[in-house]
Amino acid sequence: MTQEIEQLVGDKQGRQYQMKGDYDDESGLLVVKLQYQNNEVGRLQCVVDPPGEMKISDLIISNDDDDVVEIPRWRKVFKLKPRNYRNKGLGTYLLKFALDFARQKGMTHIYGCLTHKDIATTPGLINWYKKHGFELESPAPKDPSTTAHRISQQL
């Protein structure tokens, strides 16, 4: 059975985002997307693995600072200002959603893996997870080889 998720989410500046997703009981896969003006700006993906535990396999908020769009028009080039959706409370919203969802489904543990790249591109990531009750652990044998740390929280 598939459970559909749809609601409005506000950021710190009062902008509204559409949160859409679904959870498939059979596969244990939860996928949630945040959209602003029909563009995906955030994503949460979790999977039940093993039973009673939920793994955060992806939690991303877009940072388009590196993507400058140039639009040629009448011999002039207009550069659209890139948008950074980080530091607006959206990642925190998605993380809290994952924690609440896991509790509602009777999970006792939630965990995830942080790669060296994750930590390099988002320097405050470890402290952010700690602020939300996660503990830092060494990678488990089954974690991908790119894992720098495992994050874990008992529910």
C-alpha positions in Angstrom: 0.0 0.0 0.0 1.2 3.5 -0.9 0.7 6.4 1.4 0.7 9.8 -0.3 2.1 12.9 1.4 1.2 16.4 0.4 1.4 19.6 2.4 2.6 23.2 2.4 5.8 24.1 4.2 7.0 27.6 5.1 10.6 28.8 5.3 12.1 31.3 7.7 11.2 34.2 5.3 7.6 33.1 5.0 7.9 31.6 1.4 5.6 28.6 0.8 6.9 25.3 -0.6 4.9 22.3 -1.8 6.0 19.1 -0.1 5.0 16.0 -2.1 5.9 12.4 -1.7 4.9 8.9 -0.9 5.7 5.9 1.2 5.5 2.4 -0.1 4.8 -0.1 2.7 6.0 -3.0 0.5 9.4 -1.6 -0.3 9.8 0.5 2.8 10.8 3.5 0.6 9.9 7.1 1.6 10.5 9.8 -1.0 9.6 13.4 -0.3 10.3 16.4 -2.5 10.1 20.1 -1.7 9.1 22.3 -4.6 9.2 26.1 -5.0 7.5 27.5 -8.1 7.4 24.0 -9.6 11.2 23.5 -9.2 12.5 20.8 -6.9 14.6 22.6 -4.2 14.9 19.8 -1.6 14.6 16.0 -1.3 14.4 13.4 1.5 14.8 9.7 0.8 14.6 7.1 3.5 14.3 3.3 3.5 13.3 0.8 6.1 16.6 -1.2 6.5 16.4 -3.6 8.5 12.9 -3.9 9.8 12.3 -1.4 12.8 15.1 0.9 11.5 15.0 3.7 9.0 18.0 4.8 7.0 18.2 8.4 5.7 19.7 7.7 2.3 19.4 11.3 1.0 18.6 14.7 2.5 19.4 17.5 0.1 18.6 21.2 0.0 19.6 22.9 -3.2 22.4 25.4 -3.3 22.4 26.9 -6.8 25.1 29.5 -6.1 27.3 27.9 -8.7 24.7 27.8 -11.4 24.4 31.1 -13.1 21.9 31.2 -16.0 22.7 33.5 -18.9 19.9 34.6 -21.1 20.9 36.4 -24.3 18.5 39.0 -25.4 18.9 41.8 -27.9 22.7 41.7 -27.8 22.7 41.8 -24.0 23.3 38.9 -21.6 21.2 38.9 -18.5 22.5 36.8 -15.6 19.7 35.5 -13.4 20.6 35.6 -9.7 21.1 32.0 -8.4 19.1 30.9 -5.5 20.3 29.2 -2.3 17.6 27.4 -0.4 19.9 26.5 2.5 19.7 28.1 5.9 16.0 28.7 5.6 14.9 25.9 7.9 13.9 23.5 5.0 16.5 20.8 5.9 15.4 20.9 9.5 11.8 20.6 8.4 12.6 17.5 6.3 14.7 15.9 9.1 12.0 16.4 11.7 9.5 15.0 9.2 11.7 11.9 8.8 12.0 11.5 12.6 8.2 11.9 13.2 7.4 9.6 10.3 9.8 6.9 11.6 8.1 7.1 15.0 4.6 6.9 13.6 5.7 3.7 11.7 7.0 2.2 14.9 10.7 2.5 14.1 13.1 2.3 17.0 16.2 3.6 15.3 17.1 6.1 12.5 20.5 6.4 11.0 22.4 7.6 7.9 25.9 8.0 6.4 27.9 11.1 5.9 30.5 11.0 3.2 33.7 13.0 3.1 32.2 15.0 0.2 29.0 15.8 2.3 31.2 17.2 5.1 33.5 19.1 2.7 30.6 20.8 0.9 28.5 21.5 4.1 31.0 22.1 6.9 28.4 22.5 9.6 26.6 19.2 8.8 28.0 17.2 11.7 27.0 19.8 14.2 23.6 20.2 12.6 22.8 16.5 13.0 24.1 16.6 16.6 21.9 19.6 17.3 18.9 17.4 16.3 19.8 14.5 18.6 22.0 12.4 16.4 25.2 10.7 17.6 28.3 10.4 15.5 29.6 6.9 15.1 32.3 5.1 13.1 31.1 3.6 9.8 29.6 0.1 10.0 31.0 -2.7 7.9 27.9 -2.6 5.5 28.2 1.2 4.9 29.6 2.4 1.6 33.4 2.9 1.4 32.8 6.6 0.9 31.3 6.9 4.5 33.2 9.2 6.8 30.8 9.0 9.7 27.5 7.3 10.6 24.8 9.3 12.3 22.4 7.5 14.6 19.5 8.2 16.9 17.4 5.9 19.0 13.7 6.8 18.8 
